[in-house]
């Protein structure tokens, strides 16, 4: 294209009008609606889909970490739907022949169903889940396959960078973990994970021997050892943690649908590092 200075006056006017139209009337991208079962799956699908997939979560976490599901009556019969596997689809009310166009990542789940949350925070597993989401997206929307490939590459690259940074921050740092879901994320950063003995853990879950938990929180606080818990931490334990008001206590939260998963994982590392780094005694 000739430089604008070499254009005639009439051509310059046309050129400027085209630019003005592009600014005033940007090209609208029509995103495909996709209903997704579990909150974890929705978060990754939202990242992978970008502007071309409008993720509509069937299950979402409340601020308390409780999953709230959309009523089956409000779901479109013809989807499309995305689930981990067919049992996962049934858990959210998506049973055939009532619902059609159900896409699954696995014909059979490759990890224990009760440990789904733990696997979705495992950096070694996440890229494989994202790859399977790419396969579904490319079958639904082959026109934008290259876009989904770029999103997968970005996801993998940023996840690797986040784990590397986490390792630089936390390698060898002690953490006292009352969280089960985020253990793999902590292991990836090569933290020194301390956990209560099984008998003591079970006692705390029942609301027994809680004075020992209070002493452990105080001890960890004095030694700059983060005390970690999540939404699944039993209520009696969570109550003591919150009432301690110790700055060493950190809740590892679940990401929300609109949140960047990679940033959310990095924020967990950063919150732990803020406590684990030697400095003034925390109380």
N, C-alpha and C positions, 0 to 999 in steps of 0.2 A: 504494500500500500504506500502511495506517495506521501511524504511528510505533509502535514496540514498546511505549512507555509507555502507549498507549491500548488495548492488547490485554488481553483477560481473562487470568486466571491459566492457564486451560487452553490458550488460544491461544499464550501465551508459552512453555509447555512444548513444544508442537508446533513452534514456530518454532526453539527451541533444539535440539530433536532433529534437525530438518532440517539445521541448520548443522553439528551434530556428525557426522551421516552424511556430509556433503559433505567434511568434513575427514578422517574415518577411511577413507571409501571414495570416493576421487576418481574421476571419470569416466575410464575408460581409453580412450586413442586407439589405434585399430588402424591401424598403418602398413602401406602396401603395400611388399612387397619388390621392388626394382628392381635388376637386375644391370647394371653399367655398365662399359664397356670400359676406356678410358684413365684413368690417375690424375687428370689435369687435369680431365677431364669429371666424374669422381666428386666432386672437390672442389666444383665449382660446383653440381652436382646436389644434393649434400648441403645446401648453403646454401639452394637454391631449394625443396627438398622439405620442409624443416622437420620437423614432427612427423608429417606424413602420408606421407612417402616414406622408406622404410628402404633407403638406398643400400648395395648389396653390391658392392664393387669387384672386378672381375676382375683388374685390374692395379694393383699398389701399389708405391711406391718403398721401397727399403730405405734405411737411414741413409746408405749410400754412393751413393745416387742411382740404383741399379740397379733396373730394373723386374722385379718378381716376379709371375708370373701364376698364377691359380688353374687347376688342371687341368681340361680340358674335360670329363672324366668326372664331375666334381663339380658341373657346372652343370645346372640343371633344363631339360629339353627345351622346356617351354612358357613359359619366361621369367617376366615380360617382361624384355627387354633394351634397353639404350640405347647407341647408338654414334654416332660422328661421321657416318659414311657406311657403305655396305655393304662397301667395301674394308677399312675400319677394323674392322668386325664380323668379317670373315674373318681378319684378323690375329690376333684373339683366339679363333679356332676356331669362330666362330658362322656356320656355313654351312648353307644350306637344302639338302635338306628336314630335316636333322637337328635344327635348332632353329627354333622358331616364335616369333611375337610379338616380332619385332625392330623397334625404332623407331630411326630415324636423324634427325639434325639436318639433313643435307644429302643431296640425291640425287647431287650432285657437289661435292667439297670446293673451296671458293673460294680456298684458299691452298695453296702447295706443301706436300706431305705431310711432307717432311723438315724443315719449319720449324714444325711444329705447336706445339712447346714455346714458341717465340718468340711466336706469336700468342696463346697463352693467358696471356701476361704483358703484352699490349698493352691498355692501358685503353680505346683507341678501338674495340677488337674485342669485348671481354668482354661489354658490354651486349647485343650482337646474338646472341652465343652463349646468354646467359641467356634472351633472348626466345624463342629456338627451343626451349630446354628447357621454358619455360612452355607452349609450344604442345603439346609431347608430354605433359606432365603433365596438362594440361586435357583431353586426349583419353583419357588413362588414368583420370582421376579428376575428372570434370566437377563433382562435388559441391563440391569445394574450390577452384574456379577463382578466386574472389575472394581466397582466401588466397594463392595463387601469384602473383596480380597484385600483392598487397601486398609479397610477398617480392622481386619484380622491382623494384618502386619503391624498396624499401629498398636493394637491391643497387646500383642506379644512383646513388641519392643518396649512399650511403656511398663508392662508388668515386670519384665526382666530388669529394667532400670530401677524400678521401685524396690524390688527385692535386693538388688545390689546396694542401693542406698540404705535400706533397712539393715543390711549386714554391716555396713560401715558404721552405722549409728549404734547398733545393739549387740554386735558379736561379743560374746563372753559376759554380757550384762545379765545379772540375776533378775528374774521376775517370779513373783508368787502368783500362780495361775489358779483361779477358781472357775476359769472358763474352759469349756471343752471344745466349743465350736471354732475357736481361733488358734488351736494348738499348732496346726500345720503352718500357719502364717508366722508364728513365733519360732518354730523350728527352722523355717526358711531363712530367718534372720540370724540363726545360730545363737539365740539367747540361751542362757542357762535356766531352764524351766524347773521351778520348785513347786511341788504340789503336796497337799496334805495326805497323810496315810489314809488308806481306804476306810479303816474303822472310824477314824476321826471325821472323815468327810461324810460318812453315813450318819454319824451322830449329829453333826451340824445340820444336815438336811432335815433331821427330825426335830431340830430346835434344842438339841442337847449339847452340853459342854461348850456353850457359846462364849464362856469366859476365856477359854483357850484361843478362840478366834479373835477376841478383842485384844488379847496379849500379842498374838501374831501380827495383827494390823499395826499395833504400836511399835513392835520390834522392826517390822519392815519399813515403817515410816522413818524411824531413826537411822536406818541403814541405807536410805534412798533406794529401796527395793519396791518397784511398783506392784500393787495388789490388783489383779485383773479379774473382772467378772463380766458376764454378758446377760442377755435377756433370759436365758434358761437357768441361770443360777437360782437355786431354791429360795423361796420367799424368806425363811428365817435367816439365811446367810445374807441375803441382799439387805434385809432390814438392819442387821448389825453393821454392814459396810456403809450404808447411807448415814446411819446415826453416828458413826465414828467421825464424820466430817474431816477425815484425813485427806490431805492433798495427794497422798500416795495411792489412793484408791481410784482406779480408772475403769469406767464402763466401756467395753468394746461393743460399739453399736452396729446394728445392721444398716447397710446403705439404703437409701430411698430410691424410687424409680427415676427421679429426675437428677440423681446424684451420679457423678462420674465415679465408677467403681474403683479405678486405679487411684484416683485422688483420695477416696475414702480409705483404702488400704494404707496408703502413705500416711494419712492423718493418724491412723492407729499407731504406726511406728513412731511418728513424731511425738505423740502424746506420751508414749512409754519412755522415749528418750529424755523428755523434759524432766521426768522423775528420776530415771536411772543415772543421769549424769551427776557426778559429784558436785555438791554445792552446799548451800545453806541447809541445815537440818529441817526436814519437813515435819509438820505436826498436824 
